[in-house]
Amino acid sequence: MKRLHFQLPDLPRVRQYAEDEAREAGMAEDAVADFVIAINEVATNAVTHGGDHAVLRMWPAGGDLVVEIHDNGTWKPGPLPGAVGGMGLWVARLLASELTVHTGGPGSTVVMRFPGKA
């Protein structure tokens, strides 16, 4: 299992890491950009709404690529009705084949699953 600790200034590194890991996992080339968008949206939420640092973990599972992003905050999944922003989690949910959010005592965790091998 691979792990990357990051803060807000590290988001370009998070995107590059996600892209590299997707390709290494054999993800279809036309799916890599959507994968990176989903990771970026959730990672951005983690360090802007959840706390000043977060952890991204990634592992293969049954031909898929599973990504977990954890922060120490307890942000509420959005968007709220009538919101102009706050669509990141909604976008990630559309791009992932599966997405779950856990919030509470030890922080917030988003787990996403994406098809791995092409």
C-alpha positions as CSV (number, residue, x, y, z in Angstrom):
1,M,0.0,0.0,0.0
2,K,1.4,3.4,-1.0
3,R,1.0,6.5,1.1
4,L,1.5,10.2,0.5
5,H,1.2,12.9,3.2
6,F,0.3,16.3,1.8
7,Q,-0.7,19.9,2.5
8,L,-2.4,22.5,0.3
9,P,0.9,23.6,-1.5
10,D,1.5,19.9,-2.4
11,L,-1.7,19.5,-4.6
12,P,0.4,19.5,-7.9
13,R,2.5,16.7,-6.4
14,V,-0.7,14.8,-5.4
15,R,-2.0,15.1,-9.0
16,Q,1.3,13.8,-10.5
17,Y,1.4,11.0,-8.0
18,A,-2.2,10.0,-8.9
19,E,-1.4,10.0,-12.6
20,D,1.8,8.0,-12.2
21,E,0.0,5.4,-10.0
22,A,-2.9,5.1,-12.4
23,R,-0.5,4.4,-15.3
24,E,1.5,1.9,-13.2
25,A,-1.7,0.1,-12.3
26,G,-2.5,-0.3,-16.0
27,M,-5.5,2.0,-16.0
28,A,-6.9,2.8,-19.5
29,E,-5.2,5.9,-20.8
30,D,-8.6,7.6,-21.5
31,A,-9.6,7.1,-17.8
32,V,-6.4,8.6,-16.2
33,A,-7.5,12.2,-16.5
34,D,-10.8,11.6,-14.8
35,F,-9.0,9.6,-12.1
36,V,-6.7,12.6,-11.5
37,I,-9.7,15.0,-11.4
38,A,-11.5,12.9,-8.8
39,I,-8.3,12.6,-6.6
40,N,-7.6,16.3,-6.9
41,E,-11.2,17.3,-5.9
42,V,-11.2,15.1,-2.8
43,A,-7.6,16.0,-1.8
44,T,-8.4,19.7,-2.2
45,N,-11.4,19.3,0.1
46,A,-9.3,17.5,2.7
47,V,-6.7,20.3,3.0
48,T,-9.2,23.2,2.7
49,H,-12.1,21.9,4.7
50,G,-10.6,19.1,6.8
51,G,-7.4,20.5,8.2
52,D,-4.0,21.6,7.1
53,H,-2.7,18.2,6.2
54,A,-4.0,14.9,4.9
55,V,-2.9,11.4,3.9
56,L,-3.6,9.6,0.6
57,R,-3.3,5.9,0.4
58,M,-3.6,3.8,-2.7
59,W,-3.8,0.0,-3.3
60,P,-4.9,-2.5,-6.0
61,A,-7.9,-4.6,-5.2
62,G,-9.4,-7.2,-7.6
63,G,-8.2,-5.4,-10.7
64,D,-9.4,-2.0,-9.4
65,L,-7.5,0.8,-7.8
66,V,-8.7,1.9,-4.4
67,V,-7.8,5.4,-3.1
68,E,-8.4,6.6,0.5
69,I,-7.9,10.2,1.5
70,H,-8.0,11.0,5.2
71,D,-7.9,14.3,7.1
72,N,-8.4,15.3,10.8
73,G,-11.4,17.5,10.1
74,T,-15.1,16.7,10.2
75,W,-16.3,18.5,7.1
76,K,-19.8,17.9,5.8
77,P,-20.2,16.4,2.3
78,G,-21.8,18.9,0.0
79,P,-22.9,20.6,-2.0
80,L,-25.6,22.4,0.0
81,P,-28.8,23.4,-1.8
82,G,-28.3,26.6,-3.8
83,A,-24.5,26.4,-3.5
84,V,-22.3,27.9,-6.2
85,G,-19.2,26.0,-5.1
86,G,-18.7,22.8,-3.2
87,M,-19.2,20.4,-6.1
88,G,-15.9,18.6,-5.7
89,L,-17.2,15.6,-3.9
90,W,-20.2,15.4,-6.3
91,V,-17.7,15.4,-9.3
92,A,-15.6,12.7,-7.6
93,R,-18.7,10.6,-7.0
94,L,-19.6,10.8,-10.7
95,L,-16.0,9.7,-11.8
96,A,-15.4,6.9,-9.3
97,S,-17.1,3.5,-9.7
98,E,-17.7,3.6,-5.9
99,L,-17.3,6.4,-3.3
100,T,-17.9,6.3,0.4
101,V,-17.5,9.1,3.0
102,H,-16.9,8.5,6.7
103,T,-16.9,11.5,9.1
104,G,-16.6,11.6,12.8
105,G,-14.3,11.5,15.8
106,P,-10.9,10.7,14.1
107,G,-11.6,12.9,11.1
108,S,-13.0,12.4,7.6
109,T,-12.1,9.7,5.2
110,V,-13.2,9.3,1.6
111,V,-12.6,5.9,-0.1
112,M,-12.9,5.7,-3.9
113,R,-12.7,2.7,-6.2
114,F,-11.7,3.0,-9.9
115,P,-11.3,0.3,-12.6
116,G,-7.6,-0.4,-12.7
117,K,-6.4,-2.5,-15.6
118,A,-7.5,-1.6,-19.1
